[in-house]
Amino acid sequence: MTALAVDTLATPSVDIAIEHVDLWYGSNHVLRDVDLRIEPGEFFAFLGPSGCGKTTLLRLIAGFNQADRGRVLIAGRDVSGLPPWKRDVGMVFQSYALWPHMTVEQNVAFGLEERRLPRQEIRKRVAAALDLVGLGGLEKRRPAQLSGGQQQRVALARTIVVEPKVLLLDEPLSNLDAKLRGEVRRELRELQQRLGLTAIFVTHDQEEANTICDRIAVMKDGAVQQVGAPTALYDAPRNLFVAGFLGTTNILDGRVVRDGAAAAFETAAGTIPLPAGALPSGEPPPGAKLVFRPHHAILSRPDAPPAEGRARISGTIRFKEFLGATERYGIAVGASMTGAIEGAAILVDLTHGTAPAGLAPGTAVAIDIATDRLHVLGE
């Protein structure tokens, strides 16, 4: 990748404001009061399950959808009423949408030719774009002669060659195998940083969002549930949906009980003391449940003293899974608890090789939970 390629295609970073947007499809309320600001040069993700509205929101920014209420601003300019070609955005589609009868070079040049740029300028910018995505020398091939990863790079080159202010990516890695997805997402992140583009990435894959994005908006049923850096969302989820969507989570039924200033969570498996700050509003939220991650607990022999700063409940090992770097144990406890895997109320992840000997299915164990990692969350 040459400095000329970056210099030729780099554009100033811009911010994006989505202000109180609502959108209906008939009686279906698809986007619900979405209010976000994306910083200049930020790699931002819309993350959520299928049907949550993330692609609809991306297409609204691109100009393919129109809001029923609210507005979209790019670099402070209200673009809500503008068609896509007047918004200075570039979009990479999930299907790549390449012209099969055109060469790589012709596919990438298409947008520039539509803009009536001089032929010499088109050749210069196409060469720079292909160099930037590592496809120099493949100009004369057609899409059918390329691998999936190469086709994705052509789609990306075709987008960045028109020098958009904003790069929109609609699940661009979903057609690639797992190994190639990892390679291409790192290339995407590097390219975005080199060009200084503001980018928005739509995905339902939490690993993709966590590894390449600066911040994430977690969406459900057309509404933004929480916005933050990947680690902040993982360590401090706002509600049960965010906690459950971002990684494996233990969710325990029960109720909050108080003894003076002290609070605890009473479950069918035992009462677990709550740390200060576990109830930010002072009162449990509606439908409150106790939440913690599998790696925030350890297993001990029932007769061993509990570790400092940990609460103890008892259970019986139901199954054990080897996951490579970790070993996952499913622990059967109180019958009224709910867990991430049916039949196992609590999951505990231990680093491979650190578990006490003899932890086979049917073994009685003590589960010591780090109290400073507990959350009391509602719907």
Protein Blocks (a to p, Z undefined) as FASTA:
>chain_A
ZZklmmmmgccddddddehiacdehjacfbghiacdddehiacdddddehilmmmmmmmm
nopaccfbdcddeehiafklpcfklnopacddfklopafkbcfklmmmmmmmmnopafkl
mmmmmmmmmmmnopghilmpcfklpcfklmmmmmmmmmmmnopabdcdehkllmpcfklm
mmmmmmmmmmmmmnopacddddfbfklmmmmpmbdcddeehiafbgcdfklmmmmcfblk
lmmmnocadddedddddehjbccdddfkbccdddehklmnopacehiacdddfklcccdd
fkbccdehiacdddddfbdcdehjaccddddddfkbccfbehiabacdddehiacehiag
hiacdddddfklcccddZZ
